[in-house]
């Protein structure tokens, strides 16, 4: 790609003449006097009535003018607040015709000017990064972006389940009312006055979207999410509304106004309970707690969603290029790349490099972005579980970070692609399956209130093998309004699955093990306990999957009350749930409880190799990493740390950025030589922003008079030659009486006709003082005749 070595000087649009007397017209020229230049023999034709300000200069200048500029003088668009900058007529990147010539412009402002702000709105809830991922507010290029919009369903533990069991269950401190739902991301975004777009990384990261889209301030907000995550998320939202309806039918619809349980002493008790769950708010602010949306709100929300595929580039507002790539954790989960004219950013949520079911993480699409927003908190959970091994898990402060140990990129890639994640996950699930078999053999039933689709698919696959090996015949039920659609959906999206699953498709095998269970009549799926055919298929002991980790909705409440007193039965809970509080309404319980954890993100030992491969210029880490694993001096990438509720300014990482020239603009340049090394060409163009790139395109309204008018002048100004030029134009003028006989210092020329004016000439600048527009125009033309110009 050829580059123009000279600077580009943009033409400033003439300003309208102010009603008040105009400011002095300044002309900057060389501080060292140069030999007088012969006036140009060809004069520019009479131009339209002059408009202020005019400028004379010895060459391209970095003189600051109102509005933002690049350091070379090319005007940049003002930073809008959510507004769209006009795009050129060319459409997509593949069809636009632009010259390969480019010019580098310095980044506006000083090197320390911040072009990006980040606010962490929410950290992962007590259920972990999968169930309630972190959420951030990112301000970039004048746009406000919301990164994930989850709901922390662990707050439901503060409410009593329905129907109430007064005979044996003690509600105690639990709230007996229609529950509200905790979403600090929604509350913060609403307080900010709206966002321009929402980028969603997972199905659980979109559960709070209907809260936003039902607000008037979010009428024009665009939502970007992968196709699979969008469909799964919609099913999850619909199921949440359906289960919530049980509370409404029991307690009645919500009344207008603040509920009584949010006032007085009950308010303090509620905050104490939320803090016990792990939902902390230092200001005792309950604004994130809000009534659930309706089915109509979900449909309205879905209409605003723009589903995308992995690797598909989407241009938002002409300013940002958005691209999603697989994060490997669950079907449809993604990491985001944001490419703008002055920065490229990677949003990295919970990530798994090698997955047992979903498409592996495609980290190649994230390489060499300027900034990485690390939003994967799972490594912190690992540190909590094994603090004595912190030195082994440390990913920021080991020696390999602060020294060049010769480890190549290939070795780091091998570390990332090692399938130890799958091995550990299969080992966990195998243990769960063995516990299930033990419970079944003892005559007990098993209740599995797990919401992770990928985990359910893997458990079904392994439990099928175990049942066959031990010759155990028990029915397996999935009781969920969305189960049948989700399970069917997994067989129709092979391109979203990992390579081994795709190979099964080509060999004619079933993608997942549940297909064989359905064929053999061992797996049954029903939307409700009271569904048609459920009673005929029901048999105990059995294995039941019902998605509700909070133990507050639907099927899990009925079955837990049925099985809680039998110690042969087994309840499987995901780690992170407060089991004591979750089971408070079901006490006393004798049922066995197995708490287990599942893979929820990147391992600490893989953070270092990942950053080495991605080669960022700056990494944004959660504050907890700084406290538990401080960064050593000499790290290859600088770090900034963010914390919940605080806004940090991120400095620019690019000192330069490119501006493209349209082909017709580039070919129309006619450079004029200033000296042996510098040439200047007059350029008249409009600056457009399209597909994340600045472009100079030819204006549609140019006129011959505007193109012929000299806008840039250079050369020394000789006072005597200026006086002669003014006299040639028929003006009455003379040197000031104080300047008679003075040579080389400041000279002043008094003009008395056709209007009053004063021209002051020094070795550095020429200033024109004049109130009459016609007179100032003639003086400007006279000055132009004694200098070279373009």
N, C-alpha and C positions, 0 to 999 in steps of 0.2 A: 504494500500500500504506500503510495507516494505521499509525502507530507510537504506542505508549503512551509518553507523555512522562515519566511517573513511573518510579521504580525498582521492581523486582520483588523482594520479600523471600520467599525460599522457607522453607517449614516444615521444621525439622530433625526427623528421626525421633527420638523419645525414646530415651534410652539406658537400659540396664538399670542397676539400682542396684549400685554396687560394694560388695564385702564390707567394704572398709576404710572408715573415716569419710570422708564426701564432702568435697570441697573447698568453700571458701566460695562462696556463691551471690552473684554480683555483679549489680548493676543499674546500668547507665549511664544518666544522664539529663542534661538541659540544664545546662551550666556556669553559666548565668545563671538566677537564680531567676525563675520566672514566677508570675503570680497563681495562687492555689490554685484547683483545679478542683472543682466540685461532684461528689461521688461519684455514680456511675451508679446510677439507681434500679433497674435490672434487673441482678441478679446472675446469673452463670453457674451452672448447676446443678452439683451435686457431681460432680466428675470422678473418674476412677479414681485409684488410689494414685499419688502423684507419683513422677516419675522425674527424676533429675538429668541435665543442669543446667537450671535455669530462667533466664530472662533478662528484664530490664526495660530499656526503652530509650525515649528521647524521640522516636524516629523511626527510619527505616531506617539501619542502622549498617554500617560496614565493619569491624567487629570481626572479627578473624581467629579462626577456630575450627579444630579439627583437621580435616584433609582439605583438598583443594584447593577454592578458591572463586574465583568471579569477583569483581571489585572491588565489585560491587553487593551481594554477599552470596549470590547464587544458587550453590548447591553444584554443582560440576562432577564428573564421574566421575573416579576415579583413573586415572592412566596405566597401563594394563595392559600386560603384555608378551605380546602375541599372543593375549590373551583376547578373547572376544566380549562386547560390551555388549548386554543384552537389547533387542530391538526391539519397538515397539508392535504392536498387532494389525493395524494397517493394512498393506497389502502394498505394491504398487508405487507409484511417484510419481504415476501417473495416476489411481489409485483412492483414495488417502488423502484424508480430508476434514479439513483444518486451517483455522483462521481465518487471514485475511490479516493479522491483527494480529501484529506482532513487537515484540520489545524488544531493544535493543542491550546486550550485556554486555561489559565490559572484558575484555581478554585476561588470563588468570590470570597472576599473578606480575608481576614488573617488566617493563619494556619490553625489557630486554636478555635476558630468559629465552629459552633456545634450545628450540624445539619440534621441531627436526629436526637429524639428524646424517648426514653423508655420508662414506663411505669409498670411495675409488677402488681397486678390487681388481686391475684389469688395464687397461693401455693397449693400443691396437691392436698386433697382432703385426707381424712383418716383412712379411707379405703384405698389409698395409694394413687399413683400417678395415672393408672388406667381409668379408675372410676370417677375421679375428679381431677383432671389434669390442671396444670397451672395455666394462668391466663395473663396476658400482657396487653398494654396499650402502647402502640408504637407510632410516633409522629415522625414522618419522613417526607421530605420534599413538599411540605405544606399539606400533606394528607394525614389523616388520623385512621390508623388501622387497629382493629381488635383481633388479637391472636387467641383464638379459642374462646368459647362461651359456654362453660360447663355449669352443671348444677351439682352441688355436694349433697348427695342423698343421705350421707351419714347423719345429717341434722334431723332426719326423720326419727332417729332413736329417742329424741326428746318427747315424742308423741306416743300415746297409747294406741295399740292396734285395735282394729274392730273385726268382729264384734267383741265387746268387752266380756270378760269371763269373771264376773264378780264372785263366783263360787270359789275359785282357786287362784286366779291371777290377781295380783295386787298392783294397781296402777301406780300407787305411791306418788312420787313427785312428777310422774309423767303427765303431759298435757292431754286432757280428754277433750279434743276439739278437732275440727278439720285442719290438717297440717298445712303449714307454710313451707316453702322451699328456699334453700339457702344458695344464693348466687351473687357473690360479691362482684363478679365481672360485670353482670348486668347493671347493678346499682352504680358502679363507678362509671360505666359507659354512659348511662343515662344522666348522671351528674355532670359529665363532661359536655353534654349537649348534643351528643350523637357521634357517629363514626362514619367514615366514607366507605369502608369495606370491612368484612369479617373474613379472616382466613381460618378455616377449621382443619385440625389435624387428625381427628378421629370421630367416630360416631358419638362417643360420650362427650366430646368437646362441643357438640352442637345441641345438647339437651336444653340449654338456656336460651336458644335463639328465639323461640316464640315469645319470650318475655320482652325481647327487644323490638321485634317487628310489629308488635301490637301498639307500640308507642308512636305518636305522630312524628317525633323528631327522627325516626329511623325509616321514614317512608321511602327514601331514595337510597338506602344502604344496600350495597351488593354483597352477596355471600358466596364464597368460593369453597367448595368441598369436593372430594372425589366422588365418583358415581356410586361406588359400593358403600362408602361411609354415609352418603346421603340417604340411600335406601334403608340401610340398617338403622340409622339414626331416626328416620321417620317412623319406623316400626317401634323403636324403643319409646319414642315420645307418645305415640298412640297408646301403647300398653300402659305407660305411666298414667295417662289421663283415665284410662279404663279402670285401673286399680284404685285411683284416687276417688272415682265415683262411689266406691263403697263407703268412704268416709262421709261423702255428701249425702248419700241415702240414709245413713245412720244418724248424723247430726243435723241434717238439713243444710240448705245452701248458705254460703257466707253472707253475713249481713254487712251493710255499708258501715264504714268507719273502722277504727282500730279494734281488734279483738281484745276482750278483757284480759286474756292471759299475757298480753304485751304491756300491761299497765301495772303501776304500783309495785308491791312486793313481789308479785309474780314475775315482773320484768327482771329483777335481780336474780331470782331463782332460775329463770330461763337462761340468762347469760352464764350463770355458774354451770348449768348443765351442758351448754354448748361448749364451754371451755373444757369440761371433762371429756367430751367427745373428741376434742382436738380442734374445734372451730373457735379460734380466739379473735377477739376484736377489742383492742385497747380502749376504744372510745365508747364501748357499750352501745354501739350503733346497730339497730335492728333493720335498717333499710335494706340490707341484702336478703332479708327474710320476706318472701312475697307469696301471694296466693297463686296457685297453679293456673296455667293457661288452659284454653279449651281446645276441642278438636278443630273448631273454625280457625283459631289462632295458628294451629299447626299447618293447615292448608294455606293460609295466608303467608306463612313463613316459607313453605316449600316453593311458592311461586317466585320468591326472591333468590332462590338458590341457583347458582350456575354450576352444574356438575362438570367435572373435568376428569381427564385420564392422566395416568402417570406420564411424565415427560412432555405433556402438552403445554405450550406457551400461551399465556393469556395476557393481553395488554389491558391494564386498568387505567382509565382516564388519560391515556396517552403518555403517562409518566413512568409507570412501573411495569416491568415484565414479570409475571408470576409463573412459577413452575412448581409442580408437586412431584415428589419422588417418594418411593416406598420407604417407610421407616421400619417395616418388618414385624412390628409387634402384633397387629391384628389386621384382618382383611380391610383394605381401604385406608389404613392409617398412613400418614405421610409426613415428610419434612418439607418445608417450603423454602424456595429460593426467590428472593426479591431483587431484581436488577433495575437500578435507576441510573440516571445520567451521572450521578456523583457518588454512588455507593452501591455495593452489592452485599446482600445480607442473607444469611442462612438461619432459618428458625428451626432448631433441632429439638423436638419434643422426645418422648420416650422412644427409644430406638433399640432394635435387635438386628444384628448384622446377618445372622443365619436363623431362619425360622423353620418350624416344623410344619407350618401350614400356609402362612402368608408369603407373599413375594419378599425376597430378601431385601435388606436395605441397599439402595442404590446410591452409595456415597460419591460415586464419580460425578454425579450431577451437582454436587455441593463443593467441588474442588475450587480453591483459590478465590472464593468469595471474600470480600474485605472483612466482614464482621460475622461472627457466629454468636447467635443468641442461644446459649445452652440452657434448655428448659427441661432437662431430664433429671429429676430428683431421685431416681431409683438408687443411684449410687450412694446417696446420703442414707437411705434406708439400710443398705448393706453395711455401712459404717456403724450405724446404730446397733445392728445385730451382732457385730463382732469388733468391738472397739479395741480389743487387745491385738488384733491383726491389722490395725490401721496402717502400720508401716507397709504391709504387703499390698493393701488396697489403694494406697495413696497414688493418685494419678497426676498430681500437679507438682509434687515436691521431690520426686525421686531424682537420682543423679542424671538419668538419661534426658531429663528435661532441660537441665542447665548446662549440658556439655554436648559437644559433637562426638558421639561415640561410634560414628561410622555405620550406624544401622541404616540400611537402605530402605527405600519405599516398599520394595517387594516383601521384605521381612515384616514390616508393619501391616501390609495388606494380609499376609499370612496370619498374623495375630488376629486381625479383625474377622477373617473368614473361617477361623477355627470353629468347629461345630460343638464346642464345649457347652454353649448355651442350650442347644437342643438336648445334649446328653443329660444335663442337669434337670431340664424340664421333664424329660421322659422319666427320669429317676423319681422325681417328685410324684408324678401322676401314677407311676407304677406302685408306689407306696400307698397312695390313696386307693387304688384299685384293690390292693391286697387287704386293706382295712375294710373295704366294702364287702369283699368276699367273706372275711371273718365274721362280719355282722350278719350277713345273709345265712351263713352256715349255723350260727347260733339261734336262728329263727327271728332275727330282727329285721326291720326295714331301714332304708337309708334315705335321708332327705338332703338334697344338694341344692341350696339356694345361691348358685353361682351365676353371674350375669355375663361372663366373658365367653363369647361365642367360640373362639378358638380353643379355649380350655375345655369347654363342653364337648366339642368335636373330638379332641384327643382322648378325653376320658371315655367317651363312647367307643372309640376305636380300641383302646386297651382293655376296657371292661369286657368287650365282646370276646377277646382272646382269652381272658381269665375265666369267664363263665364256661367257655368251651373246654378249656384245659381241666377245670375242676368238675366238669359235668354238672354244673349248677343251672337250674332252669327257673328263672324268676322274671316277671315282666319288668320292663323299663318304661317309665312314663316321662314325657316332657309336657308339663301343663303350663301353657303360656299362650296368650292371644297372638303373639308374634312368632311362636316357635315354628309352626308349619311353613310359614312364608320364608323365614330365615334359613331353615334347613334346606328347603327347595332351592333357595337362592344360591347356596354354596355350590350347587352342582352346575350352575349356569355361568360361572365367572372364572373359567380356568386361567385366563390371562392375568388374574389377580392372585394366583396361587404360586407357591414355590415350585422350583423346577422338578423335584421328585413327584409332586402331585400332577404336574402337567404331563410328565412322562407316563403316568398311569392312564391318563386320558387317551394318549396315542396308542397304548398297548391294549385298550379295551377294558381296563379295570375300573372299578368304582373309585372316585376321587377320595372318598372318606369311608370309614368302616360302618357308619350308621346306615348306609345303603343296604348292606347285607342284613343288618338287624331288622330293617323294615320288611325286606323280602321274606325273612324267616318268621315274621310275626312276633318278634320279641320286643319291638319298640313301638310304642303308641304315643301319638301326639293329640292333645285336646286343648282347646282354649280355656276351659273352666272345669272345675270339679263336677259341676252339674251338667256337663255337655252330654249330648245324645251318644249313647254307646259306651260312655265311661263306666257305668255301673256293671255292664256285662263284661268289660275287659278287666275290671279291678280285681286284684288278687294280692293278698299279703302272705309272706313278706314280698316287698318290691323295692325298686329303686326309683326315686322321683326327683326330677330336675325341675325347679321352678325359680325363675330369675327374680330374686328379691333379697339382696344381702342385708337389708335393714331389718328384716323380719317384721315388717309392719303392714304389708299389703297382701291381699289375696290368698292364694293357695297355701303358701308357707305358714300362715297364721293358723288355718284350720288343721293342717297336718301336724304342726308342732304341738298343738293342744291335744291332738289325738295320741301322739307317740311320746310325749315328754316324760311320762312316768315309767316307761319301760327301759331298763338299762341295757337291753339287748339292741335297741335301736341306735342309730348313728346319725349325728348331725355334723355336716362338713361346712365349716365357716372359713372364709378367706381372711387371712391375717390382716389386721388393720381395723377390723370391726371390734368395737367395745362389747365383748361377749356378755359381760356382767350387766351392762345397761340394756343390751338388745334382748336378753332373756328375763329382764326384770318383770315384765308383765306375764311371764309364763311360770313363775316360781310357784311351788318347788319343782325342780326338774331332776330326773335321774338318767336321762338320755346321755349317751356318750357324745362327747364333742371333740372333733378333730379340727384344729386350726392349721391351715396350710397357706403357704405363699406361692405365688407364681411369678414367672419372669415378667417384669414390668418395665424393663429399660436397659440401658447400656451398663455394662459392668465397669467398676472403677478402673480396673487394669487396662481397659480398652480405650479410655478417654485420651490418654497420651498418644498412642499410635494413631488414633483417628485424627487428632489435631495435626500431627506430623504429616499425615497424608493430605489433609485438606488445605494446609498452609494458609491460615487466616492471618490478617494483619492485627486483629483485635478479637478477644473473646470476652463475652459477658457471662459471668458465672453467678449463681445464687450466693448470697452472703454467707450461708452456712458452710460453703466449701472453704472460704477464707478462714473461718474460725476453726474448722476441724482439720484442714489440710493447707496450711499457709504456703504461699508460692515463694520459692527461693529466688534470689537475685540471679539475673542472667537468663531467665526463661526465654525461649525463642519467640514467644508471642505475649504481648502485653495483655493484661486482664483488667477488667472493671467488674465490680461486684454490685449486684442489685439486691434490694430487699423489698418485702411486701409493703405497698402503700407509699413508697418513695419514688420520686422521679429523678432519674439521672440523665445528664447530658452526655452524649457520645460524640467525641471530636471527629472531625473529618479524617478519613484515612487516605483520601486521594488528594494530592496537591494539584493534579491536573486532570482534565477530562476532555473528551473529544467533541468537536462540533463539525458535522458534515456539511459540505457544500453541495447544493444541487448541481447537476451537470451543466445546466444552462448558465448558472451563476459562475461556476468555476471557469467555463470556456469564455465568458465575457470579460474576465479580468484583463486589464491592460496595465501592467506594472510600469512605473517610471523609476529610473535609477536615481537614488539620493547620492550614493557614493559607490565605491567599488564593491561594497559588500551588502548594502541594504537597498531594497527596492520597495516602493509603496504603490499599491493599486487601490483605486477608488472602488468601494463595494457598496452597493445599495441592495439590501435584502431584508427579509423579515425572519425573525428567529422563531422557529416552531419546535414543539416537543411532541414527538411521535414514537411509539414503541420504545419508550425509555431513552431516546437519543435526541440531542439537540441538533437541529438542522437549519441551515441558512438557505432560504428559498427566495426566488425572485418575486417581488410584490406584483400584484395584478394591476395596481393603479399608478404605475410610474409614467411620467410625462417627459418629453424631450427637454423642456425647460429645467425640470428638476435634475435631470441627469447631466445637463451641461453646466449647471451652476457649480462654481468652485467652492468646495466646502473645507478643504484642507490646504493650508499654505505653509511654506517654510522659507527660511532665509533671513538675513539681517535686514532691519528696516532703517534706511538712511533718511533722516529727517528732511534733508534738502530735496531728495527725490520725491518724498511724499508731498512736500509743498508744491513742487512743480506739477505733480499729478493732479492735485486739487485745483490748481489754477487752470490746467488744461480743461477741466470739466466746467469752467466758468464760475467757480466759487470765489468769493471774496475772502481772502485769508492772509495771515502773516504770522511770523514768529512773535511770541510774546516779548514784550520789551525787556524783560529780565534775562532773556536768552540770547540777545544780540551779541554776536562775537564768541559765543560759547560753542565749543566743539567737543564731542565725545561724552558729554554728561546728559542729564535729562533735558529734553527740548519740548516745548509746548507750542502748538499751533492754534491760533484763535481763528475761528470761522464765523463770519458775520452775515454771509448771504450764501444760499437762499434761506438759511436758518442759523441760529446760534449753536455753536458747538465748540468743544475743546478737545484736542488730540494731544495726549502726553506720550512721549516716546522715550524709553530708556533702553539700556542694553539687554534687559530681560523681558520686557513686556511693552505692549502698546495698549493704552486705554482710551476709549472714545466716550466722551460725556456729551449726550445729545438727547433732547426731548422730542425732536421732530423726526418722524420715521423716514421721510423722503431724504432729508439731509444725511441721516446716518447711513442710508443705503448708498448714496454717492460717495461718502467717505470710505465705506467698506470696499466699494469697487476700486477706488483710487489706491487703497492699500494693497488690494489684490493684484493690481497692475505692476507693482514693484517687487512682488514675490512670486516664486514658482508655486504652482498649485495643481491639484487634481480634482 
